[in-house]
């Protein structure tokens, strides 16, 4: 039996420690709260049994759908306790008290959308008319990436003795591996935030709740909206590196063939290398053809020597950067050089 009682401050003292609970809006959205401190002065009218449910040994949960009088302001505080009855209707007495606020909940988050950006996931939603300025938005992320397909066991050669079956290892959480569920917060004035822990190649499902923070008897409590519609995004790396900078060219000296190129190294963590492009110019410096890539494979470092340059020929050079997903940057600013 779940007992609900509206409470008001009086000069009385609890002798049982308070515990944290959660209640629900009419839409059965959870309302989280901070407990009153042990010894908080509260009292109220006699207990109102709000639920009677069948339970089994172990942890149990229940949802108390509030009447309309408790889903509008002014804010009220509800005290709950539970009595467990046996088949004969006997009970060991009430549990410790737990507290939850009642009142008008903030409007639900609408228009939630997720977009992949280089730094993670951009999350945006629509402005809620009449939303309290003191409200905030909490976003929950669930990693829905399918698990990798296990590799098939190697076949046992004919005539070889099979090794004893080993017990499969339990899954482990690798250091630096993102948690399956993540919580993000944004203030009420914001209409978006960035999930910077999202990783390329993963699929995520996001939901959002607007939170109204209220105070009762000097303690903060939260009234939550119903959850938003879920949005799912598979984050693909379609973002190329920045164009290389600082390209410089030095022709070889007498008896040396080639034009040496160097540039500043890119700083992207997923950098795979560089490609060099060359464009032939006329004697007057006008391009005679489109730039041609002269590197067959990406360069590991920010330097290259063009040993195929013809003496007396004018060239434009440019460099691009590539990442491990195959994205190629825009060309760097060109530089002109001629091998004497």
SEDOTOR-702094 format. One record per residue: x, y, z of N, C-alpha, C in turn. Coordinates in steps of 0.02 Angstrom, whole numbers, padded with zeros to 5 digits, always signed. Layout:
<atoms>
XYZXYZXYZ ...
</atoms>
This chain:
<atoms>
+00042-00059+00000+00000+00000+00000+00044+00062+00000 +00031+00108-00048+00069+00171-00052+00024+00226-00024 +00051+00264+00023+00013+00316+00057+00040+00384+00037 -00005+00429+00015+00014+00497-00005-00019+00547+00042 +00021+00597+00065-00004+00648+00111+00024+00716+00092 -00018+00766+00077+00008+00835+00070+00032+00859+00138 +00088+00896+00139+00117+00917+00202+00127+00992+00204 +00131+01020+00266+00144+01091+00277+00192+01098+00335 +00230+01154+00339+00278+01162+00393+00244+01172+00461 +00266+01138+00511+00245+01150+00580+00304+01136+00625 +00296+01149+00688+00350+01136+00735+00348+01063+00758 +00364+01019+00711+00369+00948+00727+00433+00922+00698 +00456+00864+00719+00520+00838+00697+00512+00766+00676 +00539+00749+00616+00540+00679+00594+00594+00641+00633 +00578+00580+00650+00628+00538+00683+00653+00483+00636 +00627+00483+00574+00650+00435+00524+00685+00473+00468 +00742+00448+00443+00776+00484+00389+00735+00486+00326 +00740+00543+00290+00704+00549+00227+00741+00511+00172 +00704+00489+00121+00734+00455+00064+00710+00488+00000 +00746+00478-00054+00729+00508-00118+00678+00465-00154 +00631+00497-00187+00581+00461-00226+00569+00498-00291 +00524+00472-00331+00502+00507-00391+00428+00493-00400 +00392+00544-00423+00321+00536-00438+00310+00548-00511 +00248+00558-00533+00234+00565-00604+00184+00620-00616 +00190+00652-00674+00140+00698-00698+00082+00657-00725 +00025+00690-00745-00029+00650-00775-00006+00609-00834 +00048+00631-00868+00074+00592-00925+00122+00539-00902 +00126+00528-00836+00170+00478-00807+00243+00493-00818 +00260+00558-00824+00331+00577-00828+00358+00580-00757 +00422+00559-00747+00450+00559-00679+00463+00629-00653 +00456+00638-00588+00473+00700-00554+00527+00683-00503 +00588+00708-00513+00642+00694-00466+00646+00750-00416 +00676+00738-00358+00677+00788-00307+00736+00778-00260 +00749+00829-00219+00798+00822-00166+00761+00807-00102 +00786+00762-00059+00750+00744+00002+00754+00800+00053 +00702+00804+00095+00707+00847+00153+00760+00819+00199 +00796+00863+00233+00847+00840+00279+00814+00805+00339 +00850+00758+00369+00825+00725+00428+00808+00776+00481 +00749+00772+00511+00728+00820+00560+00690+00878+00531 +00675+00878+00464+00637+00933+00434+00568+00936+00463 +00543+00995+00484+00478+01001+00516+00422+00999+00466 +00383+00946+00463+00327+00940+00419+00270+00903+00454 +00208+00916+00432+00152+00877+00456+00096+00885+00405 +00040+00851+00414-00014+00858+00366-00074+00817+00387 -00125+00816+00344-00185+00778+00359-00171+00703+00358 -00220+00663+00379-00210+00590+00382-00192+00562+00313 -00160+00503+00314-00137+00470+00253-00194+00457+00204 -00179+00469+00140-00226+00453+00086-00197+00395+00046 -00223+00334+00054-00196+00278+00014-00207+00292-00060 -00152+00297-00097-00158+00314-00168-00149+00253-00214 -00114+00202-00190-00102+00142-00231-00103+00080-00187 -00126+00026-00217-00120-00040-00186-00101-00088-00241 -00041-00116-00237-00015-00158-00290+00012-00222-00261 +00016-00273-00304+00047-00337-00286+00121-00334-00301 +00161-00359-00256+00234-00357-00265+00264-00425-00252 +00325-00434-00275+00364-00493-00263+00427-00473-00224 +00461-00520-00193+00522-00503-00157+00572-00467-00203 +00605-00417-00177+00653-00378-00216+00629-00307-00225 +00664-00269-00265+00647-00199-00277+00582-00192-00315 +00544-00140-00300+00480-00127-00333+00474-00054-00352 +00434-00039-00402+00420+00030-00422+00345+00037-00432 +00321+00099-00428+00250+00113-00439+00243+00184-00464 +00190+00197-00500+00175+00264-00526+00110+00289-00496 +00112+00347-00466+00054+00378-00435+00029+00433-00482 -00027+00422-00516-00056+00473-00560-00095+00523-00517 -00074+00586-00518-00102+00636-00473-00170+00661-00498 -00214+00680-00453-00277+00712-00473-00264+00782-00500 -00312+00809-00537-00302+00874-00570-00287+00929-00520 -00313+00924-00459-00301+00976-00409-00227+00981-00391 -00190+00928-00401-00119+00928-00383-00073+00938-00444 -00102+00950-00503-00061+00960-00563-00061+01033-00585 -00082+01078-00540-00082+01150-00553-00053+01185-00492 -00028+01246-00503-00003+01285-00447-00060+01306-00401 -00048+01321-00338+00017+01331-00307+00053+01264-00294 +00119+01269-00286+00160+01210-00274+00141+01179-00207 +00136+01114-00208+00124+01075-00146+00179+01023-00139 +00189+01001-00078+00238+00948-00066+00201+00887-00040 +00216+00830-00069+00183+00768-00051+00231+00723-00013 +00206+00693+00040+00244+00645+00079+00218+00575+00062 +00264+00529+00051+00245+00460+00035+00277+00412+00086 +00241+00359+00102+00272+00302+00134+00237+00239+00109 +00268+00182+00119+00243+00118+00094+00234+00070+00153 +00180+00033+00151+00169-00022+00199+00162-00086+00159 +00200-00136+00178+00197-00201+00145+00155-00248+00188 +00103-00275+00158+00058-00320+00194+00069-00392+00172 +00063-00438+00219+00067-00509+00200-00002-00534+00181 -00006-00599+00166-00069-00627+00142-00125-00620+00194 -00107-00614+00258-00157-00607+00311-00174-00534+00324 -00146-00488+00284-00161-00418+00293-00122-00384+00348 -00071-00419+00375-00030-00390+00428+00030-00353+00398 +00052-00302+00434+00108-00262+00409+00156-00246+00466 +00218-00236+00450+00269-00217+00500+00269-00143+00513 +00225-00105+00480+00223-00033+00491+00247+00005+00430 +00243+00072+00433+00261+00113+00375+00336+00116+00364 +00354+00128+00302+00425+00137+00284+00447+00208+00303 +00509+00225+00288+00532+00294+00295+00493+00338+00247 +00494+00403+00260+00460+00451+00217+00501+00468+00156 +00467+00483+00101+00498+00510+00040+00454+00567+00016 +00484+00615-00021+00448+00676-00038+00452+00690-00112 +00398+00719-00138+00395+00738-00209+00352+00800-00214 +00368+00847-00260+00327+00907-00269+00267+00893-00314 +00217+00935-00309+00159+00933-00354+00144+01004-00376 +00123+01012-00438+00108+01078-00465+00111+01076-00541 +00110+01135-00571+00111+01139-00644+00180+01120-00671 +00181+01072-00716+00244+01052-00747+00259+01096-00807 +00322+01104-00826+00339+01145-00885+00317+01111-00949 +00311+01150-01004+00291+01119-01068+00345+01071-01093 +00323+01020-01128+00369+00970-01155+00413+01001-01209 +00472+00972-01216+00518+00994-01269+00492+00969-01336 +00485+01015-01384+00460+00997-01450+00512+01015-01503 +00507+00980-01560+00552+00995-01616+00623+00974-01604 +00635+00923-01562+00703+00901-01549+00733+00872-01613 +00793+00894-01630+00828+00869-01690+00902+00863-01675 +00935+00817-01708+01006+00802-01698+01041+00806-01765 +01099+00840-01766+01138+00849-01827+01211+00834-01812 +01243+00797-01855+01314+00783-01846+01357+00843-01864 +01406+00859-01822+01454+00913-01834+01523+00886-01819 +01577+00921-01838+01644+00894-01827+01659+00878-01754 +01631+00916-01707+01647+00906-01637+01599+00858-01601 +01549+00829-01637+01502+00783-01605+01433+00789-01635 +01383+00800-01592+01313+00805-01613+01284+00872-01590 +01256+00910-01636+01220+00971-01619+01147+00953-01606 +01122+00970-01546+01053+00957-01527+01016+01023-01521 +00959+01028-01555+00920+01089-01555+00846+01072-01544 +00809+01121-01518+00737+01112-01507+00702+01179-01514 +00635+01176-01517+00595+01237-01527+00587+01275-01461 +00580+01340-01467+00568+01382-01409+00497+01367-01383 +00490+01360-01317+00426+01345-01287+00394+01409-01261 +00338+01432-01290+00304+01492-01265+00281+01481-01193 +00294+01531-01151+00272+01527-01082+00314+01483-01037 +00371+01458-01062+00413+01417-01020+00447+01460-00967 +00448+01439-00903+00479+01479-00851+00553+01492-00866 +00575+01554-00851+00645+01570-00863+00692+01530-00818 +00665+01505-00763+00707+01465-00717+00712+01393-00738 +00678+01373-00793+00679+01304-00815+00745+01287-00850 +00758+01223-00855+00816+01198-00891+00793+01138-00932 +00838+01114-00974+00822+01056-01016+00875+01002-01004 +00853+00941-00989+00897+00885-00981+00888+00838-01040 +00944+00818-01071+00943+00772-01128+00975+00707-01108 +00943+00652-01126+00969+00586-01113+00991+00554-01179 +01050+00526-01179+01076+00493-01239+01087+00419-01225 +01062+00378-01271+01071+00306-01267+01108+00283-01329 +01164+00248-01319+01204+00222-01375+01169+00159-01402 +01142+00164-01463+01105+00109-01493+01146+00075-01548 +01212+00084-01547+01254+00052-01597+01250-00024-01591 +01235-00060-01646+01233-00134-01641+01301-00161-01620 +01303-00213-01579+01367-00242-01559+01402-00273-01619 +01469-00274-01618+01505-00305-01675+01490-00379-01681 +01490-00402-01742+01478-00474-01754+01538-00514-01731 +01528-00563-01687+01585-00603-01663+01617-00642-01720 +01683-00648-01716+01719-00686-01767+01707-00761-01758 +01701-00794-01815+01691-00866-01813+01754-00901-01789 +01746-00954-01751+01803-00992-01726+01839-01027-01783 +01905-01029-01778+01945-01062-01830+01929-01137-01830 +01922-01167-01890+01907-01239-01893+01964-01281-01864 +01947-01336-01833+01997-01381-01805+02022-01427-01859 +02088-01431-01870+02114-01476-01923+02093-01548-01911 +02083-01583-01965+02062-01653-01961+02114-01694-01923 +02091-01732-01874+02136-01774-01834+02164-01739-01774 +02155-01672-01768+02182-01636-01711+02133-01639-01653 +02160-01643-01594+02118-01645-01534+02089-01577-01520 +02025-01575-01506+01993-01511-01492+02012-01488-01422 +02026-01424-01415+02044-01397-01349+01981-01389-01308 +01987-01394-01241+01927-01386-01199+01896-01317-01209 +01830-01316-01208+01795-01253-01217+01809-01207-01159 +01828-01147-01173+01842-01098-01121+01781-01057-01107 +01775-01034-01045+01718-00993-01025+01724-00924-01057 +01672-00899-01090+01678-00834-01122+01690-00780-01070 +01734-00734-01089+01750-00680-01044+01692-00632-01038 +01682-00605-00979+01629-00556-00970+01649-00490-01003 +01600-00451-01028+01617-00389-01061+01650-00340-01012 +01696-00300-01037+01730-00251-00995+01720-00182-01026 +01724-00131-00983+01719-00062-01006+01790-00036-01014 +01811-00024-01075+01879-00003-01088+01889+00069-01065 +01949+00085-01044+01964+00154-01023+01953+00201-01082 +01918+00255-01070+01905+00303-01123+01845+00286-01166 +01814+00228-01157+01755+00209-01196+01694+00246-01169 +01654+00279-01213+01598+00318-01189+01545+00275-01157 +01512+00301-01106+01459+00265-01072+01399+00256-01118 +01360+00202-01106+01302+00188-01148+01251+00245-01142 +01240+00269-01079+01193+00323-01068+01229+00385-01043 +01209+00443-01070+01241+00506-01053+01187+00558-01041 +01197+00602-00991+01150+00655-00976+01182+00722-00993 +01145+00765-01028+01169+00832-01046+01119+00883-01018 +01143+00942-01000+01100+00994-00973+01107+01058-01014 +01052+01096-01018+01052+01161-01051+01005+01207-01012 +01020+01271-01009+00978+01318-00973+00914+01331-01012 +00865+01360-00977+00800+01371-01009+00803+01419-01067 +00852+01466-01068+00856+01514-01122+00889+01484-01184 +00922+01428-01177+00955+01396-01235+00904+01357-01276 +00917+01355-01342+00878+01313-01387+00921+01261-01421 +00978+01245-01389+01022+01195-01417+01083+01185-01374 +01117+01130-01384+01180+01115-01351+01218+01065-01393 +01279+01051-01375+01322+01006-01414+01343+00946-01371 +01334+00887-01397+01359+00826-01366+01428+00813-01393 +01479+00834-01356+01548+00829-01379+01579+00761-01364 +01542+00716-01332+01569+00649-01319+01544+00598-01369 +01501+00619-01416+01477+00573-01468+01535+00555-01514 +01535+00493-01538+01590+00468-01579+01565+00447-01647 +01606+00461-01697+01590+00441-01765+01583+00365-01769 +01535+00343-01810+01523+00272-01818+01474+00243-01768 +01450+00285-01721+01402+00261-01671+01332+00288-01687 +01282+00251-01665+01212+00273-01671+01187+00292-01602 +01152+00349-01598+01128+00374-01534+01054+00392-01538 +01018+00380-01484+00949+00402-01477+00945+00453-01421 +00914+00511-01435+00910+00565-01387+00837+00579-01369 +00824+00594-01306+00761+00621-01282+00776+00680-01237 +00726+00723-01227+00736+00784-01186+00677+00794-01140 +00690+00823-01083+00638+00843-01035+00653+00914-01010 +00601+00955-01006+00608+01021-00976+00598+01015-00901 +00639+01049-00862+00638+01044-00789+00624+01113-00759 +00574+01115-00715+00559+01175-00677+00582+01165-00605 +00626+01209-00582+00652+01204-00514+00610+01248-00467 +00586+01218-00413+00545+01254-00364+00575+01244-00295 +00552+01284-00247+00577+01279-00178+00518+01271-00131 +00526+01227-00083+00474+01216-00033+00508+01203+00034 +00490+01242+00084+00520+01238+00151+00596+01240+00147 +00622+01282+00102+00694+01292+00097+00731+01237+00061 +00695+01192+00027+00727+01137-00009+00710+01140-00083 +00758+01129-00128+00744+01130-00200+00713+01065-00223 +00665+01071-00269+00633+01013-00299+00627+01025-00374 +00616+00971-00412+00611+00976-00485+00543+00950-00509 +00511+00988-00552+00451+00966-00588+00471+00956-00660 +00460+00896-00686+00483+00879-00754+00425+00872-00802 +00437+00893-00864+00388+00883-00917+00388+00810-00938 +00340+00792-00979+00343+00725-01010+00401+00723-01059 +00431+00665-01071+00488+00661-01117+00468+00681-01188 +00515+00709-01224+00504+00727-01294+00502+00664-01338 +00482+00673-01400+00489+00619-01448+00563+00605-01459 +00580+00541-01466+00650+00521-01473+00675+00536-01544 +00738+00555-01550+00770+00563-01615+00833+00519-01616 +00846+00488-01673+00903+00443-01680+00949+00469-01735 +01013+00465-01722+01064+00489-01770+01122+00440-01771 +01143+00420-01832+01205+00384-01841+01257+00434-01863 +01309+00442-01823+01358+00495-01834+01413+00470-01882 +01412+00499-01942+01463+00481-01993+01513+00538-01999 +01576+00519-02009+01628+00570-02019+01629+00590-02092 +01596+00646-02107+01596+00673-02175+01631+00741-02176 +01672+00754-02126+01702+00820-02117+01776+00818-02133 +01798+00851-02186+01869+00849-02206+01913+00890-02159 +01977+00876-02160+02023+00916-02120+02027+00987-02147 +02060+01030-02109+02072+01099-02132+02125+01098-02187 +02122+01145-02235+02174+01148-02286+02242+01162-02255 +02294+01129-02278+02361+01143-02251+02380+01216-02261 +02422+01241-02216+02444+01311-02220+02520+01314-02222 +02544+01373-02243+02616+01386-02242+02655+01349-02295 +02624+01335-02354+02660+01300-02407+02718+01342-02433 +02777+01311-02439+02837+01345-02464+02871+01299-02514 +02905+01329-02562+02939+01290-02615+03010+01317-02624 +03058+01270-02630+03128+01289-02640+03155+01247-02697 +03177+01278-02753+03205+01239-02809+03274+01212-02791 +03291+01155-02822+03356+01127-02811+03411+01171-02841 +03471+01166-02812+03527+01206-02837+03557+01175-02899 +03613+01203-02922+03646+01176-02982+03663+01102-02973 +03645+01064-03023+03658+00992-03022+03607+00953-02982 +03558+00987-02953+03507+00952-02913+03440+00957-02949 +03408+00900-02959+03343+00899-02992+03288+00897-02939 +03235+00936-02948+03178+00934-02903+03164+01000-02870 +03103+01006-02847+03080+01064-02809+03055+01037-02742 +03085+01063-02688+03067+01040-02621+03010+01082-02593 +02958+01047-02569+02899+01079-02540+02894+01062-02466 +02870+01110-02426+02858+01098-02355+02799+01142-02333 +02767+01123-02279+02709+01160-02254+02699+01143-02180 +02654+01180-02148+02640+01168-02077+02598+01104-02070 +02614+01065-02019+02578+01003-02007+02507+01017-01981 +02458+00979-02005+02390+00983-01978+02388+00952-01909 +02338+00971-01869+02333+00948-01800+02274+00901-01788 +02236+00882-01840+02179+00837-01830+02202+00770-01803 +02165+00742-01755+02184+00678-01725+02174+00619-01772 +02131+00627-01824+02118+00573-01871+02152+00586-01938 +02206+00626-01937+02242+00641-01999+02274+00578-02027 +02266+00568-02093+02295+00510-02126+02355+00528-02170 +02361+00591-02192+02417+00610-02235+02399+00669-02280 +02441+00678-02332+02434+00735-02377+02442+00713-02449 +02413+00751-02495+02425+00744-02566+02450+00810-02594 +02494+00805-02644+02522+00864-02677+02495+00869-02749 +02475+00929-02769+02449+00941-02837+02495+00991-02872 +02503+00981-02937+02545+01024-02978+02507+01047-03040 +02515+01109-03058+02482+01138-03116+02534+01172-03160 +02533+01154-03225+02580+01183-03273+02557+01253-03293 +02606+01300-03294+02592+01369-03314+02629+01386-03378 +02601+01432-03416+02636+01457-03476+02692+01503-03455 +02731+01526-03505+02786+01572-03489+02761+01637-03458 +02698+01654-03473+02669+01716-03445+02633+01703-03379 +02634+01640-03355+02603+01624-03290+02531+01605-03293 +02504+01591-03354+02434+01572-03361+02429+01496-03358 +02383+01467-03318+02376+01393-03315+02358+01365-03384 +02391+01312-03402+02378+01279-03466+02337+01215-03458 +02326+01193-03396+02287+01133-03382+02265+01134-03309 +02221+01088-03292+02198+01084-03223+02253+01054-03179 +02252+01068-03114+02302+01038-03069+02298+00961-03071 +02355+00929-03066+02360+00856-03067+02394+00832-03003 +02366+00780-02973+02397+00753-02913+02459+00715-02932 +02515+00729-02898+02578+00697-02915+02602+00649-02861 +02563+00641-02807+02578+00591-02756+02531+00531-02767 +02559+00471-02765+02518+00412-02777+02484+00388-02713 +02517+00397-02656+02489+00378-02591+02497+00438-02544 +02455+00443-02492+02460+00499-02446+02528+00503-02413 +02553+00564-02407+02618+00575-02374+02608+00575-02298 +02654+00545-02263+02648+00542-02190+02667+00607-02157 +02713+00644-02188+02737+00706-02158+02727+00767-02202 +02737+00827-02176+02725+00889-02213+02783+00911-02257 +02805+00867-02300+02860+00884-02346+02858+00838-02406 +02883+00864-02464+02884+00824-02526+02935+00855-02573 +02969+00811-02611+03017+00834-02661+02992+00812-02730 +02977+00861-02773+02953+00846-02841+03013+00836-02886 +03031+00773-02895+03090+00756-02936+03073+00752-03010 +03009+00761-03028+02990+00757-03099+02981+00825-03131 +02997+00877-03094+02991+00945-03122+03042+00955-03178 +03019+00987-03232+03062+01001-03290+03096+01069-03280 +03158+01072-03301+03195+01135-03295+03164+01189-03338 +03158+01249-03311+03132+01305-03347+03055+01308-03350 +03022+01258-03323+02949+01256-03325+02919+01288-03262 +02870+01331-03271+02837+01362-03215+02780+01317-03190 +02773+01312-03123+02721+01270-03094+02686+01307-03037 +02623+01289-03027+02586+01305-02966+02581+01241-02925 +02594+01246-02860+02587+01189-02815+02534+01203-02762 +02498+01151-02742+02452+01155-02685+02451+01088-02650 +02427+01088-02588+02428+01027-02547+02359+01019-02515 +02335+00957-02509+02274+00941-02472+02290+00893-02415 +02246+00892-02365+02252+00846-02309+02196+00794-02312 +02210+00733-02290+02160+00679-02289+02154+00651-02219 +02092+00628-02201+02084+00595-02137+02073+00520-02146 +02066+00485-02091+02061+00412-02093+01995+00388-02122 +01946+00434-02130+01882+00415-02161+01882+00428-02235 +01938+00452-02262+01943+00464-02334+01921+00534-02355 +01906+00578-02307+01887+00647-02324+01950+00687-02342 +01945+00726-02396+02001+00766-02419+01984+00840-02412 +02031+00878-02388+02020+00949-02376+02021+00988-02442 +02002+01051-02438+02012+01096-02494+02087+01108-02503 +02108+01127-02564+02180+01138-02575+02205+01197-02534 +02268+01194-02517+02301+01250-02484+02308+01308-02535 +02324+01368-02512+02341+01421-02559+02399+01399-02604 +02395+01416-02668+02447+01394-02715+02512+01434-02706 +02565+01402-02727+02630+01436-02729+02663+01419-02795 +02694+01469-02827+02726+01459-02893+02801+01451-02885 +02828+01404-02925+02900+01394-02924+02924+01367-02991 +02988+01381-03007+03019+01357-03070+03086+01327-03054 +03100+01270-03084+03166+01239-03076+03213+01270-03126 +03267+01303-03103+03313+01337-03151+03345+01287-03199 
</atoms>
